[in-house]
Amino acid sequence: MTEAGPERAPRSALTLAVLGVLAALGIVLLLGLGIWQVQRLSWKTDLIHRVEARLAEPPVPVPTGPVTQAADEYRRVTLSGRFLYEDTVFTQAVTAIGGGFWVLTPMQTANGTYLVNRGFVLPEQRAAIPSSEGELTVNGLLRMTEPGGGFLRQNDPAADRWFSRDVAAIGAAKGVDLQPFFVDADRTGDLPIGGLTVVSFRNNHLSYALTWFGLALGLVAATVYVARHERRLRRG
C-alpha cells in the first residue's frame, strides 16, 4: 500500500480573493440569465394567448394604417378587390404537402394594394392555377413581411426567384405600391391550396431558465466546497 502524498498548502489570500470575485460574478451572471429567461417565458406565454384569441375572432377589415407584429400578426382579416394576376410571384416553400411554391398575387382594393398569399402549389401545378375576373373577397391571416430571403438563400428579384415573402422587394420588382404586410388566404378551392399557415411558437424558456439556475446553484456549491476545504487546510 502506498502512502498518500502530503496535502498541498493553502492558497494565498490574494488567490482566494480573486477566485471569490470570479465565482460571485459567475453566479450573478447565471442568475441574471435565468431571470431573463423567466421574463421571456412570461412574454412568450402572453404572445401565445394573444394569438390564440385573435385566431378565434371573426375577420375584421384589413388595416389601412400602420401594423405591428405584437398587435396584429395572425389577426383574421378580410379584404375585397381585384387580383393583379400579371404581377404574381412564386416563392419557394416546403409544406406538409411537399415542396413547391406559395402563390403571391397583389390585390387592388379601394383602400390600397395588398399582397395576398393565395396558397400553395406543387411545381407541376403552376400552370393549372385558375384566375377569376371581377372583384373577389379574401379572408385570411395578417402576416408580417419576410425580408432578405430564406435560409442561406437570397431573393433574386432580377431573375424573379424568391425564397421568402419579402413584401417591399416584391412590390419594387413588380412596380406595385404594396402595404407592408401580406395576407395568408384561407382555403376556398382546389388550387392554390390556402389555409396552410402554421401557427406555432417554440417555448423552451422554462427549460433554459432551469438550466441557468441549476448552473448557478452548482457554482454556489463548488464555491462553498472550496471555501470549506481551504479553511480545513489552514486549520490542519
N, C-alpha and C positions, 0 to 999 in steps of 0.2 A: 504494500500500500504506500502510495506516495503522499507526502505531507503537502498540505496546502501552502501556497506561497504567502509571503507577508502581504497583509492588506495595504492597499495604497494609502498615501497620506491624504488628508482632507484638502479640498480645493481651497484656493485663496479666497479671501473675502471679495476681492475685485471680480474674480471669475464668477462667484456665486451671484454677485450683484448683476453682472451682465446677463447671465442665464435667467435670472429672475425677471429682468426687464423684458427680455425676448419672450419668455413664457407669458408674461402678462399681456404683451402686445398681441401675441398669437391668440390668446383666449379672447381678448376684446374683439379681434378681427373675426374669429369664428362665430362668436355670439352675434356680432353685427350682421354677418351673412345669414345666420339663422333667422334673425328678426326680420331682415329684408325679405326672405322667402315667405315668412308668415304674412307680411304685408302683401306680397304678390299673390298669395293664396286667397286672401280676402278680396283683392281686386279681381282675380280670375273667377272666383265664385260669383261675385256680383255681376260680372260680364255675362257669364253663362245664364244666370237668372234673367237678366235683361233681354238677352237674345231669345230665350225660350218664350218670354212674354210677347216679344214682337212677332214671333212666328205664329202665335195663337191669335193675333189680332186680325181683323178684316183688312183688305187692301185699302190704302189711302192714296190720294192723287200724288204722283211723283213730285218731289220737291222742285221748286224753281229757284231757290236760294242756296246759300252755302250748306254743305253737309259735312259731318264729321264721322269718323269711324266709331267713336264711342257712342254717339247719339243716334246714328242712322243705319249702320251696316246691318244687313239681314232684315231690314224693315220691309213688310209686304206693301207693294205699291202697284198702282195701275196707271196706264197711260194709253192714249189713243192718238193715232196718226197714220201716216203713210210711210211704208218702208222704202228706203233708197237702196234698192237691190243692187244697183250698179256699183255701190260702194261697199259691198260685202267683203269681209276678210275672213280667212280661216286660220284659227290659232291651234297649234298642235296641242293635243290633250290626251290623257290616259284616264279612263273611267272604268267602272265596274263592267261595262260592256266590252271594253277593249281599247286599243289605241286608235286615235282618229283625230277629229278636229271639232272645236267649237265654231259655230257659225255666227259671226258677229255682223249685224246689219244696223246702220243708223235708222232711227225712226224720227221723221219730221212731224212735230206736233205744233199746236197753236202757241205753246209756251217755250219752244226751243227744240233742239235736236238731241236725241239721247241714243247712246249705243246700247243695243239690245243683243244679249246672247240668246239667240233663238233656240239653241240646243246643240246636241252632239250628233255627228255622223261618222260612220266608218269611211275610210278612204274611197272605197268603191261606190259609196252612196252620194258623193258630192254632186254628181251630175243629175241626181234624181230629186234634188231639193225643190219642192214646189214654191211658187210665188203667187201672191194674190194682189189684184188691183184694188184700189179704193182704200178707205180708212179701216183700220183694224184696231182692236183693243187688246192690250197685252197686260197680263197680271204676272208678277214675279217678285223677286227679292232684290233689293238695292245692294249693290256690291261696290267696293272701293277699287279704284284703278290699280293695276299691277305693273308699275313702271319697270323698264330695264330689259326684262326678258325672263327666261326660265333658268333652271339650274345649269350652269356652265354654257348657256346658250343665249346670245344676244339677239334681239329682234333685228331684222334686216328689212326696213321699210322699202328700200330701193328695189329689192328682189321680191317684195310682197311675201316675205317669210316671217311668220310670227310665232313666238313661243310663250307669250304672256298677253293678257288683255290690258295693254297699255293704252288707255283712252286718248291721252294727249297725242301720242305718237301716231295712232291710227287716224285720228282726226286730221293731223297735219299731213299725213301721207295721202289722204283722200280729199283734202281741201274742204273738210266739213267742220263747222264750229260745233263741237260736242260739249255737252255738260260733263263735268269732271268725275263722272262715275258711270257705271253701267248697270243694266238690269238683267238678272238671270231669269228668263221666262219660264213659267210653269209649263208642264206638259199638256199639250192640247190636241196633237195629232200624231201621225206616224213619224214624219221627218220635218225638220230635225227633232231629235228626242230631247225635250225640255225636262225640267224638274229634277235634274241630276245634281243639284247643288249639295255638296257635303258640308253639313254644319256640325263641326266638331272642334273642340279645343283641348289641347293637351294640358293636363292639370297635374303635374308632378311636384308642385311646390311643397306639399306636405312632406313627401319623402326627402326632398332636398333640405328642408328645414331640419328634419330629424337627423340627417347626416351631419350637418354643420354643428348642431347642438351636441351630437354624440362625439364628434371630434373635439369640441371644446371641453366636454366632460373628461375625455381621455387625456387631454393635455393637463387639465387640473390634477387628475390622479397621478400622472407622471411627475408633475411638479412637486406634489406632496411627498411622493416616494423619495425623490432626490433630496428634498429638504430633510426628511427624517433620516435618510442614510448618511448625509453629511453631518447631521447632529450626532449620530451614533459614533461616527469616526472621530469626531472631536472629543467625545467623552471617553472613547476607548484608549 
